[in-house]
């Protein structure tokens, strides 16, 4: 099993979790033994999020997708944004807010769960005043039962083998869909692949809007 950052290996991670006897859960109540909380911070690409969500659906897995209202990369109020939220829910996933501190307004498009974008240590694990769940507060976060793929690097190693072996009592698994949906051996290569895909998509949008590209 190769530990590359691509959707085929993400499917293998899901298979490893199932083989290890884990069930997929959400941020509702304290984490239970034998569960995996699949969390996706969607920083850059709604298309990548939907592609990952379809992989999970095929594996009978459900996740929570954290979407930004302040992103410079996508717009949830656009037709694409509305369609992405609808598709994520159609596939059985939850949708929550990926907020930019200190702004975390209540929004009926999202469940009562928040993940901060690029958080600083002084507030990263603090409860929210209105009672919504911060995914990095206790009991949902524990360094021993947390794995993240930030910047295309597993800080504690790829979790697939430990999931297969049932080594975690429970796990919060954070992945960023754009890291997995676009090719690249490094974060820079992956981001450039994403930007090239975005260029092609934008050119088509211009053509669809009757812009003369000649």
SULMO-V253460 format. One line per field, one symbol per residue. ss: DSSP state (H for helix, E for strand, C for the rest). Layout:
ss->???
This chain:
ss->CCCCCCHHHHHHHHHHHHHCCCEEECCCCCCCCCEEEEEEEECCCHHHHHHHHHHHHHCCCCCEEEECCCCCCCCCCCHHHHHHHHHHHHCCCEEEEEEECCECCCCCCCCCEEEECCCCCCCCCCCCCCCCEECCCCCCCCHHHEEECHHHCCCCCCCHHHHHCCCCCCEEEEECHHHHHCCCCCHHHHHHHHHHHHHHHHHHHHHHCCCCCC
